[in-house]
Amino acid sequence: MNAGLRAVSRSPEPGGATRTIRTQRRFTAAAQRLIPVHCDTGRKPEHTMSQPAVNGVSCPGKVLTLDNMNPNVKRVEYAVRGPIVQRALQIERELKEGAKKPFTEVIKANIGDAHAMGQKPITFFRQVLALCSCPELLEDDKFPEDAKKRARRILAACGGHSIGAYSASQGIECIRQDVARYIERRDGGISSNPDNIYLSTGASDAIVTILKLLVCGEGHNRTGVMISIPQYPLYSAALAELSAVQISYYLDEDNCWGLDVKELKRALNAAKEHCKPRVLCIINPGNPTGQVQSRQCIEDVIRFAKEEHLFLMADEVYQDNVYADGCKFHSFKKVLFEMGPEYSSTVEMASFHSTSKCYMGECGFRGGYMEVINMDPEVKAQLTKLVSVRLCPPVPGQALLDLVVNPPQPDEPSYSSFMKERTEVLATLAEKARLTEEIFNTVPGITCNPVQGAMYTFPRITLPQKAIIKAKDEGYVPDMFYCIRLLEEEGICLVPGSGFGQREGTFHFRMTILPPTDKLKIVLQKIREFHLRFTQEFS
């Protein structure tokens, strides 16, 4: 085991405050030992603005140090790419250099990166993107005519007919129009205004942008933002960076990670003592927990948001990833408008979608959008100004998003192959979701809820008391200790549940279901064998 590695994890407390369970004590110490020496003295520089001369040569200290940098940045944590992932990368380098391990490769099941896990790109999408990137290919007979038509339309909307040009800050107009039409089709004809559509660098960038608009105040008047526990670390990281107050509400693990409005009320009332709650964030289908909310649940959440005068943020990037029988994706916008003008004309909301998930898995292109509803026109002008500072989202990502919201139609030559590829990807994910739940629930000490949607499972693990004591003695959170041991012994990289938040005294890990089916079976079997061995060692 890498003795230098220690984890930071935050555990939610009532009202949304967070506390550090363990720090990266030895990891930080090791990192400090790697600070470059200055002025050839062979000594580590002190954290001061200036230092005395050495041999007559002035040796000023660093302008920017840990002591004087932005303290909010130091509070940011992001477990999905945290210390355990850094160790996984180090192990990969060691394997390449010939180190002997009990395994031949590291399987990184820590992140929802479909293509990195072997999923093939959708052919039509890549054909159009290739044509947009290299317009000379428009003369090539190998490309279908509908792909060429899409490419010509996108290029015509770009400055200089090139996807290398900047676009409008809000996004290319014809693509925003296509997004609005997509939303209308998805939601059964409910109107969508392209002026309310903002294209973005994935959904993450849009989420952080909205939070920037919402966070204000000082002390007891500081903005409080309600996020689910377990949560996707983007939210806690963004709130830390913005110095907002995290209000943690717990999902019900015993009820398939369901959302109960009573828990929302409990969290809200507790938070009112030390902040001003203004925002409610919902992830549906859920990450890391994989649940799909019922229509009734969504209605209850919307009523709660209206009653408590909260801005609603609906993270819906997994909307095509629904697998379980009886489950169906309902967009928050659709339910909002079907509840009538009392809600549809008053509840302020932003919803988010991305090209990175669903059947596409095109994480690297960083395409996404948000739709804002009932936003004050003057605030909307400020939003437009804010996105203008970043010039524009990546234009290739915008082009890809256009294909997602406007895929081949039944009368076009690429339709049958597109539908075949799309159906196969989603069917395979559904099978892997079933397989994951089934195998984990055969392991004594592992309990796994059905993976109803999204791309992850968040099983609960029972750890022997001796293992918990051993972990704490070594400066680890217990489920981090478990995941580190799994990485070192089996080459499987997971994220401990403590990185997402969990109820006190419970332990979990998040694992993506994205590896190819054959490899997923190997991963599940290795975790099974490791868990039994680990439990026996500390029993």
Secondary structure, 3 states (H helix, E strand, C coil): CCCCCCCCEEEECHHHCEEEEECCHHHHHHHHHCCCCCCCCCCCCCCCCEEEEECCEEEECCCCCCCCCCHHHHHCCCHHHCHHHHHHHHHHHHHHCCCCCCCCCCEECCCCCCHHHCCCCCHHHHHHHHHHHCHHHHHCCCCCHHHHHHHHHHHHCCHHHCCCCCCCCCCCHHHHHHHHHHHHHHCCCCCCCHHHEEEEEHHHHHHHHHHHHHCCCCHHHCEEEEEEECCCHHHHHHHHHHCCEEEEEECEHHHCCECCHHHHHHHHHHHCCCCEEEEEEEECCCCCCCCCCCHHHHHHHHHHHHHCCCEEEEECCCCCCECCCCCCCCCHHHHHHHCCHHHHCCCCEEEEEECCCCCCCCHHHCEEEEEEECCCHHHHHHHHHHHHHCCCCCHHHHHHHHHHHCCCCCCCCCHHHHHHHHHHHHHHHHHHHHHHHHHHCCCCCEECCCCCECCEECCEECCCHHHHHHHHHCCCCHHHHHHHHHHHHHCEECEEHHHCCCCCCCCEEEEECCCCHHHHHHHHHHHHHHHHHHHHHHC
